[in-house]
Amino acid sequence: MAELAVPFHKERDPYGPGAELRRVQKAGPVSRVDLGKAATWKSVWLVTGYAEAREVLGDFRRFSTQAASNRSEPGGASTVAEAGDLAVGNLLTLDPPEHTRMRKLVAPWFTTPRVRAMVPRITEIVRQRLDDMAASGPPADLMRRFGWPVPVELFAEVLGIPRDDWGQFGRQLMESEVPGSGRDRQMRAGSRVSDYITWQVSRQRKNPGDNFIGGLASTYGDQLRDDEITGICMQLIRAGVGNISGMLGLGVLVLLENPDQLPVLDSDAETVDRAVEELVRYLSIAHAPSPRVALDDTTLGGQPIKAGDVLICSLPAANRDTAVVPDPDRVDLARPPGPHVAFGYGPHHCLGAVLTKTVLRIAYGELFRRLPGLELTVAASDVQFRTEGPTYGVKTLPITWCRDK
């Protein structure tokens, strides 16, 4: 049998787990599997149960992400390499207490009150992108015109990238993140983004602005090195832009395939928030958090785990665990709020979860109001998906809509 281009735990069909991942999940919540040549780690424990995933992600004393980031298999790349060139300052590769120290420095920038204060600017960015699309007229690729630019512009502003640099910064960032341009070209573009952030950190050490980079540099000057701030920013950019762009593309596709649920987006704020939560659970665009290594012999989901064993938690599978979610393969925007691990769990729960959900709430509503009659210009079955990176999404989303009269 030919090797898959990606490990089977990243395969989707098209929104939920792929056939092999479903087969493994049916066998039990924790299974020993061979992910094949496409994976950094070959033989791992794949965790597909919701309760078991929370157990792994919530207990750093038994399951270490830092130990995994410091290891590589013979002939394989490190887990850091699998995720990109993130290293220093990457919270995803750290355990407490170092993780706790770093997270405390970053967390104040993503509190609920701070995100709430950003709502007018988020709305302005979304509306400007939609105004530009409407002015150009249909058809359009939603990802190129909206799905990528919205989070790129948002995070450029959060970080403190000068507006004159947004265009070049955005092009380099998109080239480093969007599959199709070739791995070498992506790596070069990623290096240019990293170099630019490093230059901004150095610049704002001397003249800090009222932004994320300037705030870290001025407030924690003695506690954070330049390379740590660069690493934090690179992780923030990749996780934030990747998650939001993936959710914008896939979320719109799901909504177009389920038009009966669109009225929910015109409901009260609580109902719309619940709808976004359901889309986040249903799509679970992050394939898996950073791998963990068992620090001691232990038991998980009835399976004996040896010290040194590698564990990978499948978020799409865990979020469709029938023990937690009834009829989990059905998207239901009116579903009562329920637990999920789409943003991870425990010490590494996504710092940007509130910001991501706020952007999605604004973007979905504004999009369908601003572009009436929105529809695909291709069959849904012809939409191409991207599974190569740490997050799932669509490569392009060809759309059209009714022109304003």
N, C-alpha and C positions, 0 to 999 in steps of 0.2 A: 504494500500500500504506500502511495506517495506521501511524503511528509507534508503536513500542513504548513502554510506560510507563517502561522503564529501558533503558539501552544493552544491546545484545545480548550483550556479554561477561558480563553479570550474569544472564542467563537460564539456568535449570536445567531438567532433564528426567528425573525431578524432583531427583535428587541430583547427577548429573554435568552436564557442559556441555550447553547447549541446542543445538538443531539447527544454527543459524547458526555458533556458535562451533566446533562439530565440523567443519563444512564448511571454515572458515578454517584450522583446525589441519591438516586433511588436505592443504591446499595448501602447507604448509610451516611451519617453526617460527617464522618471522618474516614477518608480512604487513602491508601497508599497507591500512588499513581506514577507513571512515567510520562512526563510532559513532552518528551521527544527532543529532537535536535534543535527545534526553534526556540527552546527555552534556555535561560541561563542555568536554572536548576533543573535537573533531569528527574531524579527520584525524590518525590516530596510527599508529605501528607497534605492532601487537598481537603480543606474544611468547607463544607457546603451547608451545614446546619446553622440556623440563626443563633441559637443559644451557644453553640460551640465557637462560632466566630467571635461573639462577644467575650467569651471566656479567654480566647487567645489574645484578642486586641486589648482587653482590659487588664491583663496581668503581666506586666513587664518583668516581674520577678521570676516568672516561669518561662516566659517566651520573649526573647530579646530581638529587637530589630537592629540594634547596634552590632550584635554578634554576627548577624546575617550580612550587614553591610561591610564587615571586615573580612569576609570569607569569599572564596571563589572555588569553583570546582575545577579539577584538572582539565585543561583545554577549554574552559568556559570563562566568561567575563564575570566581573563582580556584579552584584545587584545594583550598585550605583550606576555602572555602565549601562545596564539594561534600561534604567530610567532616564539616562542622559548623562551629561557631564556634571551633575550636581555633586558636590562633595562637602567642602567646608561650609558651615552655616546651614546645612540642610537638616531641618528638624525631623524629617522622615527617617533619618538614619541614626537618630540619637535616642538613648534611653534616659529616664530620670537618673540622677539629678541634673545632668547637663541639659537634657531636653527641657526640664522644668525651668531652668535658668533662662534659656534662650526664649522659650515660649512666653514667659512673663514679660520680656522686653517687647515682644511683638503684639501680644494680645490686645493691649489698650487701643490699637488702631482699628480693631474690628469688633468692638462692642456694639450692642444693639443701639444705644443712643448715638454713637458716632455714625453708624450706618444709616440711621433714621435721618440724621442731618445731611446725608449725602443724597437723599431721594430727589430733591429738585435737580441736582446736577446729573444724576443718572437718567432722569426723565428727559432732560435736555439733550443728552448724548443720543438716547434712543430716538427721540423725535427728529433730530437732525439727520441721522442716518436714514430714517424713513422718508423725510422730506426730499432728500437727495435721490432716493429710489423712485419716489413718485414723480419727481421732476424729469428724471431720465426716461421714465415710462417702462412698461413691461415689454418683453420678458426680462428676467434677471436671475442670477444665481444668488439665492438668499445668503449662502455662506460668505461669498466674496463681498457682497454689498452690506451685509448686516450681521451675520453670525460670528464672523471674526472681527470686524471693525469695532463693534460695540464693546466687547471686553478688552480689546487692545487699547482703545482710547481711554476707557475707564481706568485701567491699571497704569497706563502712562501718566494719567493725571494724579492718581493716588501716590505713585512713586515720586513724582516731581520732575518728569521728563518735560523739557521746554516744548511748547506747542509747535515751534518751528521744526522740531526734530521728530514729531509724531509720524509723519509720512515714512521716512526712512526707517525709523525704529519699528513701525508696524510691518513694513515689508520684510525686514530681516527676521522679525519674530515669526511671522506667518510662514516664511520659507523654512525656518528651523522646526516648525511644528507640523506643517501639512505634509503628509506622505505624498510621494509622487515625483519629487524633484531629485531623488537619489540620496542615499545615505550620506555620502561624502559632502554633497552640497548642503544638506541639512546640518551636518556637523559644523561646517564652516560658518554658516549663517548663525548658528547657536553661539559659536565662539565670538563672532562680532557683537552679538547682543551682550554677552558677558563682558567683553572688553569695554563696551559703551557704558554699562552699569558701573564697572570699576572706575571709569573716568568720572562719572557723575558722583560717585561716593567721595572720591578724592576732592572734587570741586566743592561739594557741599560740606566737607569737613571745614573748609575755609570760610564758606559763606552759606550756611544752612538756610534752606527755604522752609516754608510752612507745609511740609509734606512728609511722606514716610521716610525717605532717605535722609532728608535734613533733620527730621525728628530723632531718628536713631543716632545719627552722627553727633548731634548737639547734646541730646539727653544722656546717652550712654557712651560717650566718647572713650572713656577709660575701660569700659566693660566689653566693647565690641571692636574687633579689628576690622580693617577695610575688607579683607577677604571674607570675613563672616557676614558683614552687611551685604556684600555682593551675593554670597550664597543664599542668604535669606531672600533677597530680592528675586533671584533666579527661580527659586522654588515657588515663591509667591506668584510670579508671572506665569510660569508653566502650569501650576495647579489651577490658578484662577482663570486664566484665559482658556485652558483646555477644558475645564469643567463647564464654564458658561457657554462657550461656543458649541461644545458637544450637546448640551441640553437645549440650546436654541434650535439647532438643526433637527435633532431627533424629536424634540417636543413639538415643533411645528408639524413635522411629518406625521406624528401620531394624531395630532389634532385634526389634520386634514383628512386622515383616514377614519376619524371618528367625529364627524361634524355635528352629530347630535349632542356632543358634550361642550361645544363652543359657548352656548349660553351661560355656562358656569362662570366664564371669564368676565361677564357683565354683572356678576352678583356682588354682594357685600365683601368687604376686605377679608373677613374671616373665612368665607367660602372660597375665595380665590387663593388664599394662603393654603387651604386644605387641598385644593386642586394641584397647586405647585408641589406640595409634599407628596401627593400621589404620583405625579409624573417623575419626581426624583426617585421614588421607590421603584416604580415600574421600569424605568430606563437604567438605573444604576450604572451610569456610564463609566465609573472607575472599575476596571476589571478586578483589581485586588490591591490592598494596601501593601506596603513593603513586606517582604517575607520575614518570618520570625524563625529563630532557632531555639529549640528547647534547651534550657540551661541544665536541667536535671531529668532523670527518669521520672515520668509522670503518666497519667492516664487522661485521655480526652475522648469523649463520646464513646466510651467503652473500648477504645483502642490503646494499647500500651505504646507510649512514645518514649524513645530513647534520648538521652542527652546528646545533643549535636544534630538531631533530626531537624530538617527544614519543614516549615509549615507555611502554606499559602491559603489565605481565606478568600473564597470567591464571593464577592459582594452581590452579584446578580443572583447567584444561587441562594444565598442566605436570605435575600429579600423576597424570594419566592418560596420560602419554607411554609408549607401548608399548616404546620403546627402553630404558626404565628399569624399568617395572613390567609383568610378564606378566599378561595378562587383567585389565587395570586397572579394568574396569567391574564386576567381581565383588567384592563385599565378602567377605573371608575373614579372620575374626578369628584364625585359626591361621597366617596368612601369615608367613613369616620376615621379620624386620625389614628394611626397605629405606629408601632415601633419599626424602625428600619436602620440599616447600617450603611446607607449610601454615602454618608460622609465619614465613615469609619466609626470608631468607638474608643472610649477610654482616653488615655493621655494624648493620643494622636488624632482625636476627633478634629475634623477640618476647621481651622481657624476662620476660614472665609465662608462658612455655611450660611450665616445670616446674610452676608453680602450677596452671595450667589442666589439665594431664594428671593431676595429683594429685587435684584436685576431681572430675574425670570418673571416675577409677578408683573413688573412694569412692562417688560418687553413683549410678553405674550399679548397682554391686553391692548397695548398701543399698536402692535403690528396688525391685529385683525380689525381694529377700528380704522386705521389709516389706509389700509389696502383692502377695500371691499372686494368680495368675490375672489379672494385668494385661492389659488389652486395650483396643482402640479402641472407642468407641461409634459411630463413623462409619466408612464405607469409607475405606481409605487414600487412594483417589483423590479423596476429598472434603476432605482436609486442605488448608487454605490456607497458602501459603508467603509469606514476606516477602523481597523482593529489593531493596527501595527503599534500604536503608542500605548501609554498607560491608561488612556481614556478612549471610550467608544464614541463614534460620531458618524456623520455623513461627509463624504468628500465634497460633493456639490449638492445643491437642492434647487433644480430649475423650477421657477414659479412664474405665474402671471396673475393679473388681477384686473379689475375694471378701472379704467381711467376715470379720474374726476371729471365731472361734467362742468 
